[in-house]
């Protein structure tokens, strides 16, 4: 079993770190809000540390799962960052959804200390984290991947190496690009069904057995039909992710017209004070426009 630190106990990190304990690993956690770290310690009987540096000291693997590029830089490379506590030969695995640029930046800084790095953004939402069935998209060296995958298996059902450092983040961008279009299509379909006087629940029960089926349809259509939007990934976070993807698209010359449009639709939802609604709330925007 491995000695690990887990830095960042949000809705994803909290259960992920718990799964590591359940699989027999020695886990030390750090969270910016210490009360959350204490709650985790009481629930899982692990250890907590006051700083990322102290949490990372003496660990085989350090996991990070924080908010954005700047948060990641601070927790890894800051004055009391994990890098100051890590030893040569250890590994840092980052589960944050961030830019490919920051992944490469951190990899360069850690490599100078003899520390291996993998960018490893995740998909599957809060339910996936709680149930230990996340998908992990990884960038880094094959030898590093082979060392960390048995540990990551504690909370994942699929963890794949996609290429060098940065490839994990680029793959997560593809994931979010695909989700944006699918959710908008589902919102428009349900909006049309309502306008046409159809029973949307029965409609989806039928079409979900055919080519229209998707994870979003299977997991969100009922709550969308009821106008309930508190069941997953928040609009604010989705806009952050889409912004990263659109920035990268400008660099690599790809054209993302649907993604750019849906990003603006999400901005409309934010203007409706739906910042913390889940991504399926695109339907609320259409219903507002109809009213």
Rosetta blueprint (number, residue, H / E / L):
1 X L
2 X L
3 X E
4 X E
5 X E
6 X E
7 X E
8 X L
9 X L
10 X L
11 X L
12 X L
13 X H
14 X H
15 X H
16 X H
17 X H
18 X H
19 X H
20 X H
21 X H
22 X H
23 X L
24 X L
25 X L
26 X E
27 X E
28 X E
29 X E
30 X E
31 X L
32 X L
33 X L
34 X H
35 X H
36 X H
37 X H
38 X H
39 X H
40 X H
41 X H
42 X H
43 X H
44 X H
45 X L
46 X L
47 X E
48 X E
49 X L
50 X L
51 X L
52 X H
53 X H
54 X H
55 X H
56 X H
57 X L
58 X L
59 X L
60 X L
61 X E
62 X E
63 X E
64 X E
65 X L
66 X L
67 X L
68 X L
69 X H
70 X H
71 X H
72 X H
73 X H
74 X H
75 X H
76 X H
77 X H
78 X L
79 X L
80 X L
81 X L
82 X H
83 X H
84 X H
85 X L
86 X L
87 X L
88 X L
89 X L
90 X L
91 X E
92 X E
93 X E
94 X E
95 X L
96 X L
97 X L
98 X L
99 X L
100 X H
101 X H
102 X H
103 X H
104 X H
105 X H
106 X H
107 X H
108 X H
109 X H
110 X H
111 X H
112 X L
113 X L
114 X L
115 X L
116 X E
117 X E
118 X E
119 X E
120 X E
121 X E
122 X E
123 X E
124 X L
125 X H
126 X H
127 X H
128 X H
129 X H
130 X H
131 X H
132 X L
133 X L
134 X E
135 X E
136 X E
137 X E
138 X E
139 X E
140 X L
141 X L
142 X H
143 X H
144 X H
145 X H
146 X H
147 X H
148 X H
149 X H
150 X H
151 X H
152 X H
153 X L
154 X L
155 X L
156 X E
157 X E
158 X E
159 X E
160 X E
161 X E
162 X E
163 X E
164 X L
165 X L
166 X L
167 X H
168 X H
169 X H
170 X H
171 X H
172 X H
173 X H
174 X H
175 X H
176 X H
177 X H
178 X H
179 X H
180 X H
181 X H
182 X H
183 X H
184 X H
185 X H
186 X H
187 X H
188 X H
189 X H
190 X H
191 X H
192 X H
193 X H
194 X H
195 X H
196 X L
197 X L
198 X L
199 X L
200 X H
201 X H
202 X H
203 X H
204 X H
205 X H
206 X H
207 X H
208 X L
209 X L
210 X L
211 X L
212 X L
213 X L
214 X L
215 X H
216 X H
217 X H
218 X H
219 X H
220 X H
221 X H
222 X H
223 X H
224 X H
225 X H
226 X L
227 X L
228 X L
229 X L
230 X L
231 X L
232 X L
233 X L
234 X E
235 X H
236 X H
237 X H
238 X H
239 X H
240 X H
241 X H
242 X H
243 X H
244 X H
245 X H
246 X H
247 X H
248 X H
249 X H
250 X H
251 X H
252 X H
253 X L
254 X L
255 X L
256 X L
257 X H
258 X H
259 X H
260 X H
261 X H
262 X H
263 X H
264 X H
265 X H
266 X H
267 X H
268 X H
269 X H
270 X H
271 X H
272 X L
273 X L
274 X L
275 X L
276 X L
277 X L
278 X E
279 X H
280 X H
281 X H
282 X H
283 X H
284 X H
285 X H
286 X H
287 X H
288 X H
289 X H
290 X H
291 X L
